[in-house]
């Protein structure tokens, strides 16, 4: 599901810990997003912070978590 999210994080040379600390979630939560175990459930403030950390806007963030169907 979130290979795009993981690729973006790696492209920016960020660790899961850095993402987690920046937005106030656990490292396990970030890992769960990357494996597709869970979709993000963030506050507006956390969403804004994640956009800043990933250097994208809300539309780009949405694309990072879109489920691609074959």
GILIN-V869168 format. One record per residue. N is the residue number from 0. RES is the residue in three letters. PSI is psi in whole degrees, 0 to 359 (* if undefined). D_LAST is the distance of its C-alpha to the last C-alpha in Angstrom with 2 decimals. Layout:
BEGIN
N_RES_PSI_D_LAST / N_RES_PSI_D_LAST
END
This chain:
BEGIN
0_UNK_307_11.98 / 1_UNK_38_14.79 / 2_UNK_325_14.61 / 3_UNK_319_15.31 / 4_UNK_312_18.31 / 5_UNK_318_19.59 / 6_UNK_319_19.30 / 7_UNK_316_21.23 / 8_UNK_314_23.78 / 9_UNK_322_24.36 / 10_UNK_323_24.58 / 11_UNK_3_27.36 / 12_UNK_44_28.89 / 13_UNK_146_28.93 / 14_UNK_164_29.12 / 15_UNK_323_27.68 / 16_UNK_318_31.34 / 17_UNK_318_31.89 / 18_UNK_311_29.01 / 19_UNK_312_30.28 / 20_UNK_324_33.86 / 21_UNK_329_33.14 / 22_UNK_358_31.59 / 23_UNK_39_33.47 / 24_UNK_176_31.04 / 25_UNK_160_31.12 / 26_UNK_322_29.53 / 27_UNK_323_27.90 / 28_UNK_314_26.25 / 29_UNK_317_24.73 / 30_UNK_317_23.63 / 31_UNK_325_22.02 / 32_UNK_317_19.98 / 33_UNK_327_18.83 / 34_UNK_351_17.90 / 35_UNK_10_16.17 / 36_UNK_320_19.12 / 37_UNK_151_20.13 / 38_UNK_150_19.31 / 39_UNK_138_22.28 / 40_UNK_92_25.10 / 41_UNK_155_27.46 / 42_UNK_169_30.57 / 43_UNK_318_30.90 / 44_UNK_316_33.08 / 45_UNK_321_30.62 / 46_UNK_317_27.83 / 47_UNK_316_30.25 / 48_UNK_319_31.15 / 49_UNK_321_27.58 / 50_UNK_317_27.06 / 51_UNK_312_30.29 / 52_UNK_320_29.53 / 53_UNK_2_26.13 / 54_UNK_54_27.79 / 55_UNK_173_25.44 / 56_UNK_183_25.80 / 57_UNK_327_24.29 / 58_UNK_319_21.56 / 59_UNK_321_20.63 / 60_UNK_317_20.79 / 61_UNK_317_18.43 / 62_UNK_327_15.80 / 63_UNK_335_16.44 / 64_UNK_5_15.52 / 65_UNK_139_12.66 / 66_UNK_121_9.87 / 67_UNK_131_6.61 / 68_UNK_145_3.77 / 69_UNK_*_0.00
END
